[in-house]
Amino acid sequence: MNHRERKVVFNVLGRDIALRVQHDHEPVMHEIIGIVNERLATIRENLPTETDLTTMTLACIALAEELHYTKEQLASAQTKMVSDPATPTTASSKPVMTRRTKRRTQE
């Protein structure tokens, strides 16, 4: 661990997880852990009898799906800006939820 890193303990699904975090990245990591915990809580609320492993797996899949579609939207917006830079683009700040993700978290 270098002098710019420190060990920070985060609580995820009721478990303490120690991560080495660069000092200037710590606020971002707290935000990211908050997003993960929110998604886990939503899944746990909708599927209370599932194991922690299943809950975490579903959260990973949902977050990866959201990342995938966000990357697609970004690439599409960048392509549009290159082809027509005078046309303003607006990106939705609302997370992308597909029918499959909604169905999984509502079952």
N, C-alpha and C positions, 0 to 999 in steps of 0.2 A: 504494500500500500504506500503510495507516494504521499508527500506532504499536502497535496491539494485534495486528497481523498480522505473520506472519513467513513466509518461504519455507522449506518443509520438503520434502526429497526423499524420496520413497517408491519402493520397488522393487516393480514389478508385472510378473509374467511375465518377469523378467530385464531389465526396462527401468527406468531411473530416470525418475521423473515428479515434477517440481517443482510443488507446489501452495502457494498462499497460504492459510494457516490462521490463524485467530484463536488467540491464545496459549492460552486456556482450552479450546479445542476440539481441541487437538493430541492428547491421550490418546485421545479418541474416534476421531479419524481413524486413529490407529495400529491401534486395534481393528477399524475398518471395513476398512482395507487388509488386515489379517490374515484377515478373513472372505473377502474377495475372493480373496486368494492361496490360501486353502484350497480354495475352489471351483474355481479355475483348476487347481490341482494335481490335484484329483480328476478333472476332465475330461481333463487331459493324460495322467494315468495310464491312463484307460480308452480314450482315443483318441489315442495317441501320434503318429500320422502326420498329424493335422489341422494346418492352418496356425494361426499365432497369432491371426489374425483370426477364424477359425471358433471356436477355443477361447474367445476373449473374447466372441464373440457368443453362444455357448451358455451361458457363465457369466452374461451379462447376462439372457438369457431365463430361466434357472433362478432367479436372484436376484429378478427381477421377478415371476415366478410365486409364489415364496415370499412376497414382500411382499404380493401380491394376496390370497392366502389368509389371511395373517396379519391384514390389514385386515378381511377378511370375518369372521374369528373375533372380532376386537375389536368390530366393529359388532354382531355377534350377542350377544356378552357384555354390551355396553352396553345393548342393547335388553332383554335378559333382566333386567338389574339394574333398569332403569326399570320394567318390568312387574311384577317380583317382587323388591324390594330385600332381602327377608329370606333369599332363597336364595343361598348362597355359590356362586361360580363358580370353577373352576380352569382356568387356561390352561396348556397344555403348553409346556414350555420347549424341547422338541425341535423342530428345524426341520421344516417341512412338506415332504414329498417326495411328489409325485404319481407315478403310474405312468409318465407321459410323462417326467418329469425323471429318474426312476430308469433308465428304458430308455435315454435319451440318454447318461447318464453311465456306463452299464455296457456299451454297445456297443463 
